[in-house]
Amino acid sequence: MTQAQVAERLLAFIRERFLSDDPASNLDGETPLLDWGILNSMNTAELVSFIHREYGYSVPQSSVNVRNFRTANHIAALVAEGVATARTEELGRK
């Protein structure tokens, strides 16, 4: 799983759930999700749940902030790093 793959999956979810699958949404990895009002508290909670279901990664509450949730690329970086860290820790315990 690459960061780009995570970003594309997040964008697909955001389009489907929050933009009614609007193909003309002009949404990309650098779209300012918070500034454009795409992510609000309810949508962010739903996105965090999706990340957990899709990747098995529980986003720490302290990581749910403006810096990390600014764009899909920022969120994807957080998820990719969190999943990689969890896997490394798991391998270290074996």
N, CA, C and O atoms as a GROMACS GRO file, in nm:
protein
  376
    1MET      N    1   0.083  -0.118   0.000
    1MET     CA    2   0.000   0.000   0.000
    1MET      C    3   0.088   0.125   0.000
    1MET      O    4   0.166   0.147   0.093
    2THR      N    5   0.074   0.203  -0.104
    2THR     CA    6   0.150   0.328  -0.111
    2THR      C    7   0.064   0.444  -0.063
    2THR      O    8  -0.058   0.433  -0.053
    3GLN      N    9   0.129   0.553  -0.034
    3GLN     CA   10   0.057   0.672   0.010
    3GLN      C   11  -0.038   0.719  -0.101
    3GLN      O   12  -0.148   0.765  -0.072
    4ALA      N   13   0.005   0.709  -0.226
    4ALA     CA   14  -0.080   0.750  -0.339
    4ALA      C   15  -0.205   0.662  -0.348
    4ALA      O   16  -0.314   0.712  -0.377
    5GLN      N   17  -0.190   0.533  -0.323
    5GLN     CA   18  -0.305   0.443  -0.325
    5GLN      C   19  -0.403   0.477  -0.214
    5GLN      O   20  -0.525   0.476  -0.234
    6VAL      N   21  -0.350   0.507  -0.097
    6VAL     CA   22  -0.436   0.546   0.016
    6VAL      C   23  -0.510   0.676  -0.020
    6VAL      O   24  -0.630   0.686   0.004
    7ALA      N   25  -0.439   0.774  -0.076
    7ALA     CA   26  -0.502   0.901  -0.112
    7ALA      C   27  -0.614   0.879  -0.212
    7ALA      O   28  -0.721   0.939  -0.198
    8GLU      N   29  -0.592   0.796  -0.312
    8GLU     CA   30  -0.697   0.770  -0.412
    8GLU      C   31  -0.819   0.703  -0.349
    8GLU      O   32  -0.932   0.736  -0.383
    9ARG      N   33  -0.796   0.610  -0.258
    9ARG     CA   34  -0.909   0.543  -0.190
    9ARG      C   35  -0.984   0.641  -0.101
    9ARG      O   36  -1.107   0.638  -0.096
   10LEU      N   37  -0.911   0.728  -0.032
   10LEU     CA   38  -0.976   0.830   0.052
   10LEU      C   39  -1.059   0.925  -0.035
   10LEU      O   40  -1.171   0.960   0.001
   11LEU      N   41  -1.003   0.967  -0.148
   11LEU     CA   42  -1.076   1.056  -0.238
   11LEU      C   43  -1.202   0.990  -0.291
   11LEU      O   44  -1.307   1.055  -0.299
   12ALA      N   45  -1.194   0.863  -0.326
   12ALA     CA   46  -1.312   0.791  -0.373
   12ALA      C   47  -1.419   0.788  -0.265
   12ALA      O   48  -1.537   0.810  -0.293
   13PHE      N   49  -1.378   0.760  -0.141
   13PHE     CA   50  -1.474   0.758  -0.029
   13PHE      C   51  -1.536   0.896  -0.009
   13PHE      O   52  -1.657   0.908   0.006
   14ILE      N   53  -1.454   1.000  -0.010
   14ILE     CA   54  -1.504   1.136   0.012
   14ILE      C   55  -1.602   1.175  -0.099
   14ILE      O   56  -1.708   1.232  -0.071
   15ARG      N   57  -1.567   1.144  -0.223
   15ARG     CA   58  -1.659   1.175  -0.334
   15ARG      C   59  -1.793   1.104  -0.316
   15ARG      O   60  -1.900   1.163  -0.332
   16GLU      N   61  -1.785   0.975  -0.282
   16GLU     CA   62  -1.906   0.893  -0.269
   16GLU      C   63  -1.993   0.938  -0.153
   16GLU      O   64  -2.115   0.953  -0.168
   17ARG      N   65  -1.933   0.959  -0.038
   17ARG     CA   66  -2.010   0.986   0.084
   17ARG      C   67  -2.048   1.132   0.105
   17ARG      O   68  -2.156   1.162   0.155
   18PHE      N   69  -1.959   1.222   0.067
   18PHE     CA   70  -1.980   1.362   0.102
   18PHE      C   71  -2.013   1.451  -0.017
   18PHE      O   72  -2.059   1.564   0.001
   19LEU      N   73  -1.989   1.402  -0.139
   19LEU     CA   74  -2.013   1.485  -0.258
   19LEU      C   75  -2.110   1.419  -0.354
   19LEU      O   76  -2.117   1.458  -0.471
   20SER      N   77  -2.184   1.322  -0.308
   20SER     CA   78  -2.284   1.251  -0.389
   20SER      C   79  -2.226   1.198  -0.520
   20SER      O   80  -2.294   1.199  -0.622
   21ASP      N   81  -2.101   1.152  -0.515
   21ASP     CA   82  -2.033   1.094  -0.631
   21ASP      C   83  -2.029   1.191  -0.750
   21ASP      O   84  -2.037   1.148  -0.865
   22ASP      N   85  -2.017   1.319  -0.722
   22ASP     CA   86  -2.015   1.423  -0.825
   22ASP      C   87  -1.884   1.417  -0.904
   22ASP      O   88  -1.778   1.451  -0.850
   23PRO      N   89  -1.888   1.374  -1.030
   23PRO     CA   90  -1.765   1.364  -1.108
   23PRO      C   91  -1.704   1.500  -1.141
   23PRO      O   92  -1.586   1.507  -1.176
   24ALA      N   93  -1.780   1.606  -1.130
   24ALA     CA   94  -1.731   1.740  -1.160
   24ALA      C   95  -1.681   1.812  -1.034
   24ALA      O   96  -1.667   1.934  -1.035
   25SER      N   97  -1.654   1.739  -0.930
   25SER     CA   98  -1.618   1.800  -0.802
   25SER      C   99  -1.480   1.863  -0.800
   25SER      O  100  -1.451   1.942  -0.710
   26ASN      N  101  -1.394   1.831  -0.896
   26ASN     CA  102  -1.257   1.885  -0.902
   26ASN      C  103  -1.177   1.851  -0.776
   26ASN      O  104  -1.083   1.922  -0.740
   27LEU      N  105  -1.213   1.745  -0.712
   27LEU     CA  106  -1.145   1.702  -0.591
   27LEU      C  107  -1.018   1.627  -0.628
   27LEU      O  108  -1.019   1.536  -0.711
   28ASP      N  109  -0.907   1.667  -0.566
   28ASP     CA  110  -0.782   1.594  -0.585
   28ASP      C  111  -0.708   1.588  -0.452
   28ASP      O  112  -0.759   1.635  -0.350
   29GLY      N  113  -0.591   1.533  -0.454
   29GLY     CA  114  -0.515   1.513  -0.331
   29GLY      C  115  -0.477   1.639  -0.257
   29GLY      O  116  -0.447   1.634  -0.138
   30GLU      N  117  -0.478   1.752  -0.326
   30GLU     CA  118  -0.441   1.879  -0.263
   30GLU      C  119  -0.560   1.972  -0.237
   30GLU      O  120  -0.541   2.087  -0.196
   31THR      N  121  -0.680   1.924  -0.261
   31THR     CA  122  -0.799   2.004  -0.232
   31THR      C  123  -0.807   2.032  -0.083
   31THR      O  124  -0.797   1.940  -0.002
   32PRO      N  125  -0.824   2.158  -0.044
   32PRO     CA  126  -0.833   2.192   0.098
   32PRO      C  127  -0.969   2.149   0.156
   32PRO      O  128  -1.067   2.223   0.148
   33LEU      N  129  -0.972   2.030   0.211
   33LEU     CA  130  -1.098   1.969   0.256
   33LEU      C  131  -1.169   2.049   0.365
   33LEU      O  132  -1.291   2.058   0.366
   34LEU      N  133  -1.093   2.105   0.454
   34LEU     CA  134  -1.154   2.183   0.563
   34LEU      C  135  -1.197   2.321   0.513
   34LEU      O  136  -1.308   2.365   0.543
   35ASP      N  137  -1.112   2.387   0.438
   35ASP     CA  138  -1.144   2.520   0.386
   35ASP      C  139  -1.266   2.518   0.295
   35ASP      O  140  -1.345   2.613   0.295
   36TRP      N  141  -1.283   2.411   0.219
   36TRP     CA  142  -1.397   2.401   0.127
   36TRP      C  143  -1.522   2.348   0.197
   36TRP      O  144  -1.627   2.335   0.135
   37GLY      N  145  -1.512   2.316   0.326
   37GLY     CA  146  -1.627   2.268   0.400
   37GLY      C  147  -1.665   2.124   0.373
   37GLY      O  148  -1.774   2.080   0.409
   38ILE      N  149  -1.576   2.049   0.310
   38ILE     CA  150  -1.604   1.908   0.281
   38ILE      C  151  -1.596   1.826   0.409
   38ILE      O  152  -1.678   1.738   0.433
   39LEU      N  153  -1.496   1.856   0.491
   39LEU     CA  154  -1.485   1.789   0.620
   39LEU      C  155  -1.535   1.881   0.730
   39LEU      O  156  -1.484   1.992   0.749
   40ASN      N  157  -1.633   1.834   0.802
   40ASN     CA  158  -1.680   1.898   0.924
   40ASN      C  159  -1.666   1.793   1.034
   40ASN      O  160  -1.608   1.687   1.009
   41SER      N  161  -1.717   1.818   1.150
   41SER     CA  162  -1.696   1.723   1.260
   41SER      C  163  -1.760   1.586   1.231
   41SER      O  164  -1.699   1.482   1.257
   42MET      N  165  -1.881   1.587   1.177
   42MET     CA  166  -1.948   1.459   1.148
   42MET      C  167  -1.878   1.383   1.035
   42MET      O  168  -1.856   1.262   1.045
   43ASN      N  169  -1.843   1.454   0.927
   43ASN     CA  170  -1.776   1.388   0.815
   43ASN      C  171  -1.638   1.337   0.855
   43ASN      O  172  -1.595   1.231   0.810
   44THR      N  173  -1.570   1.412   0.939
   44THR     CA  174  -1.437   1.369   0.985
   44THR      C  175  -1.451   1.242   1.068
   44THR      O  176  -1.371   1.150   1.052
   45ALA      N  177  -1.549   1.236   1.155
   45ALA     CA  178  -1.571   1.115   1.235
   45ALA      C  179  -1.601   0.996   1.145
   45ALA      O  180  -1.553   0.885   1.169
   46GLU      N  181  -1.681   1.018   1.041
   46GLU     CA  182  -1.713   0.910   0.948
   46GLU      C  183  -1.589   0.867   0.870
   46GLU      O  184  -1.569   0.748   0.845
   47LEU      N  185  -1.505   0.962   0.832
   47LEU     CA  186  -1.382   0.931   0.760
   47LEU      C  187  -1.285   0.853   0.849
   47LEU      O  188  -1.222   0.758   0.803
   48VAL      N  189  -1.274   0.891   0.974
   48VAL     CA  190  -1.187   0.820   1.069
   48VAL      C  191  -1.237   0.676   1.086
   48VAL      O  192  -1.156   0.583   1.093
   49SER      N  193  -1.367   0.656   1.093
   49SER     CA  194  -1.422   0.520   1.101
   49SER      C  195  -1.391   0.440   0.976
   49SER      O  196  -1.356   0.322   0.984
   50PHE      N  197  -1.404   0.504   0.860
   50PHE     CA  198  -1.371   0.438   0.734
   50PHE      C  199  -1.224   0.395   0.733
   50PHE      O  200  -1.193   0.283   0.692
   51ILE      N  201  -1.135   0.481   0.777
   51ILE     CA  202  -0.992   0.449   0.781
   51ILE      C  203  -0.968   0.326   0.868
   51ILE      O  204  -0.889   0.239   0.833
   52HIS      N  205  -1.035   0.320   0.980
   52HIS     CA  206  -1.020   0.205   1.069
   52HIS      C  207  -1.070   0.077   1.002
   52HIS      O  208  -1.003  -0.026   1.007
   53ARG      N  209  -1.186   0.084   0.939
   53ARG     CA  210  -1.241  -0.035   0.871
   53ARG      C  211  -1.154  -0.077   0.752
   53ARG      O  212  -1.128  -0.196   0.732
   54GLU      N  213  -1.111   0.019   0.675
   54GLU     CA  214  -1.040  -0.008   0.550
   54GLU      C  215  -0.895  -0.052   0.574
   54GLU      O  216  -0.845  -0.141   0.505
   55TYR      N  217  -0.828   0.010   0.671
   55TYR     CA  218  -0.684  -0.012   0.690
   55TYR      C  219  -0.649  -0.072   0.826
   55TYR      O  220  -0.533  -0.105   0.850
   56GLY      N  221  -0.747  -0.086   0.914
   56GLY     CA  222  -0.718  -0.140   1.046
   56GLY      C  223  -0.637  -0.046   1.132
   56GLY      O  224  -0.575  -0.088   1.229
   57TYR      N  225  -0.637   0.080   1.096
   57TYR     CA  226  -0.558   0.180   1.168
   57TYR      C  227  -0.652   0.272   1.245
   57TYR      O  228  -0.741   0.334   1.187
   58SER      N  229  -0.632   0.279   1.375
   58SER     CA  230  -0.710   0.370   1.459
   58SER      C  231  -0.636   0.503   1.469
   58SER      O  232  -0.532   0.512   1.534
   59VAL      N  233  -0.690   0.603   1.405
   59VAL     CA  234  -0.627   0.735   1.408
   59VAL      C  235  -0.637   0.789   1.550
   59VAL      O  236  -0.747   0.803   1.604
   60PRO      N  237  -0.522   0.819   1.612
   60PRO     CA  238  -0.527   0.874   1.748
   60PRO      C  239  -0.602   1.008   1.749
   60PRO      O  240  -0.587   1.088   1.658
   61GLN      N  241  -0.680   1.030   1.851
   61GLN     CA  242  -0.757   1.153   1.862
   61GLN      C  243  -0.666   1.275   1.849
   61GLN      O  244  -0.705   1.376   1.789
   62SER      N  245  -0.546   1.266   1.904
   62SER     CA  246  -0.453   1.380   1.898
   62SER      C  247  -0.406   1.408   1.755
   62SER      O  248  -0.355   1.517   1.727
   63SER      N  249  -0.422   1.313   1.666
   63SER     CA  250  -0.381   1.332   1.526
   63SER      C  251  -0.492   1.388   1.438
   63SER      O  252  -0.468   1.425   1.323
   64VAL      N  253  -0.613   1.394   1.493
   64VAL     CA  254  -0.726   1.450   1.417
   64VAL      C  255  -0.721   1.601   1.439
   64VAL      O  256  -0.780   1.654   1.533
   65ASN      N  257  -0.648   1.668   1.350
   65ASN     CA  258  -0.631   1.812   1.362
   65ASN      C  259  -0.621   1.876   1.225
   65ASN      O  260  -0.617   1.807   1.123
   66VAL      N  261  -0.618   2.007   1.222
   66VAL     CA  262  -0.618   2.083   1.098
   66VAL      C  263  -0.497   2.048   1.011
   66VAL      O  264  -0.510   2.039   0.889
   67ARG      N  265  -0.383   2.030   1.070
   67ARG     CA  266  -0.263   1.999   0.992
   67ARG      C  267  -0.274   1.864   0.923
   67ARG      O  268  -0.244   1.854   0.804
   68ASN      N  269  -0.318   1.762   0.994
   68ASN     CA  270  -0.322   1.626   0.937
   68ASN      C  271  -0.441   1.603   0.845
   68ASN      O  272  -0.436   1.515   0.759
   69PHE      N  273  -0.549   1.679   0.861
   69PHE     CA  274  -0.670   1.657   0.782
   69PHE      C  275  -0.695   1.770   0.682
   69PHE      O  276  -0.808   1.789   0.636
   70ARG      N  277  -0.591   1.843   0.648
   70ARG     CA  278  -0.602   1.954   0.554
   70ARG      C  279  -0.640   1.908   0.414
   70ARG      O  280  -0.727   1.966   0.350
   71THR      N  281  -0.573   1.802   0.366
   71THR     CA  282  -0.597   1.748   0.231
   71THR      C  283  -0.598   1.595   0.237
   71THR      O  284  -0.558   1.536   0.338
   72ALA      N  285  -0.644   1.532   0.131
   72ALA     CA  286  -0.640   1.386   0.124
   72ALA      C  287  -0.496   1.336   0.128
   72ALA      O  288  -0.469   1.231   0.186
   73ASN      N  289  -0.405   1.411   0.068
   73ASN     CA  290  -0.264   1.371   0.072
   73ASN      C  291  -0.209   1.374   0.214
   73ASN      O  292  -0.130   1.287   0.252
   74HIS      N  293  -0.248   1.473   0.293
   74HIS     CA  294  -0.204   1.479   0.433
   74HIS      C  295  -0.260   1.361   0.513
   74HIS      O  296  -0.190   1.298   0.591
   75ILE      N  297  -0.388   1.332   0.491
   75ILE     CA  298  -0.450   1.220   0.562
   75ILE      C  299  -0.384   1.089   0.520
   75ILE      O  300  -0.356   1.004   0.605
   76ALA      N  301  -0.358   1.073   0.391
   76ALA     CA  302  -0.294   0.951   0.340
   76ALA      C  303  -0.155   0.932   0.400
   76ALA      O  304  -0.116   0.820   0.432
   77ALA      N  305  -0.081   1.041   0.416
   77ALA     CA  306   0.051   1.031   0.478
   77ALA      C  307   0.040   0.984   0.622
   77ALA      O  308   0.118   0.900   0.667
   78LEU      N  309  -0.057   1.038   0.694
   78LEU     CA  310  -0.080   0.998   0.833
   78LEU      C  311  -0.115   0.849   0.840
   78LEU      O  312  -0.060   0.777   0.924
   79VAL      N  313  -0.204   0.804   0.753
   79VAL     CA  314  -0.248   0.664   0.753
   79VAL      C  315  -0.134   0.572   0.713
   79VAL      O  316  -0.109   0.472   0.780
   80ALA      N  317  -0.065   0.605   0.605
   80ALA     CA  318   0.046   0.519   0.558
   80ALA      C  319   0.154   0.507   0.664
   80ALA      O  320   0.206   0.398   0.688
   81GLU      N  321   0.187   0.618   0.729
   81GLU     CA  322   0.288   0.614   0.835
   81GLU      C  323   0.238   0.534   0.955
   81GLU      O  324   0.314   0.455   1.012
   82GLY      N  325   0.114   0.552   0.993
   82GLY     CA  326   0.058   0.480   1.107
   82GLY      C  327   0.051   0.330   1.083
   82GLY      O  328   0.083   0.252   1.172
   83VAL      N  329   0.010   0.290   0.962
   83VAL     CA  330   0.004   0.148   0.928
   83VAL      C  331   0.144   0.088   0.926
   83VAL      O  332   0.166  -0.022   0.978
   84ALA      N  333   0.239   0.159   0.866
   84ALA     CA  334   0.377   0.109   0.860
   84ALA      C  335   0.437   0.095   1.000
   84ALA      O  336   0.505  -0.003   1.028
   85THR      N  337   0.412   0.192   1.086
   85THR     CA  338   0.463   0.186   1.223
   85THR      C  339   0.402   0.068   1.298
   85THR      O  340   0.472  -0.004   1.369
   86ALA      N  341   0.272   0.049   1.282
   86ALA     CA  342   0.204  -0.063   1.350
   86ALA      C  343   0.261  -0.196   1.303
   86ALA      O  344   0.282  -0.287   1.384
   87ARG      N  345   0.285  -0.208   1.174
   87ARG     CA  346   0.342  -0.334   1.121
   87ARG      C  347   0.482  -0.357   1.174
   87ARG      O  348   0.517  -0.470   1.209
   88THR      N  349   0.563  -0.252   1.179
   88THR     CA  350   0.699  -0.266   1.232
   88THR      C  351   0.697  -0.307   1.378
   88THR      O  352   0.774  -0.393   1.421
   89GLU      N  353   0.608  -0.246   1.455
   89GLU     CA  354   0.597  -0.282   1.597
   89GLU      C  355   0.550  -0.425   1.613
   89GLU      O  356   0.598  -0.496   1.701
   90GLU      N  357   0.458  -0.469   1.528
   90GLU     CA  358   0.407  -0.605   1.534
   90GLU      C  359   0.518  -0.705   1.501
   90GLU      O  360   0.530  -0.809   1.566
   91LEU      N  361   0.597  -0.674   1.400
   91LEU     CA  362   0.708  -0.764   1.363
   91LEU      C  363   0.812  -0.771   1.473
   91LEU      O  364   0.873  -0.875   1.496
   92GLY      N  365   0.833  -0.658   1.542
   92GLY     CA  366   0.929  -0.654   1.652
   92GLY      C  367   0.887  -0.739   1.770
   92GLY      O  368   0.972  -0.785   1.846
   93ARG      N  369   0.757  -0.761   1.786
   93ARG     CA  370   0.708  -0.842   1.898
   93ARG      C  371   0.715  -0.990   1.868
   93ARG      O  372   0.706  -1.072   1.959
   94LYS      N  373   0.732  -1.025   1.741
   94LYS     CA  374   0.732  -1.168   1.704
   94LYS      C  375   0.868  -1.229   1.720
   94LYS      O  376   0.885  -1.348   1.693
   0.00000   0.00000   0.00000
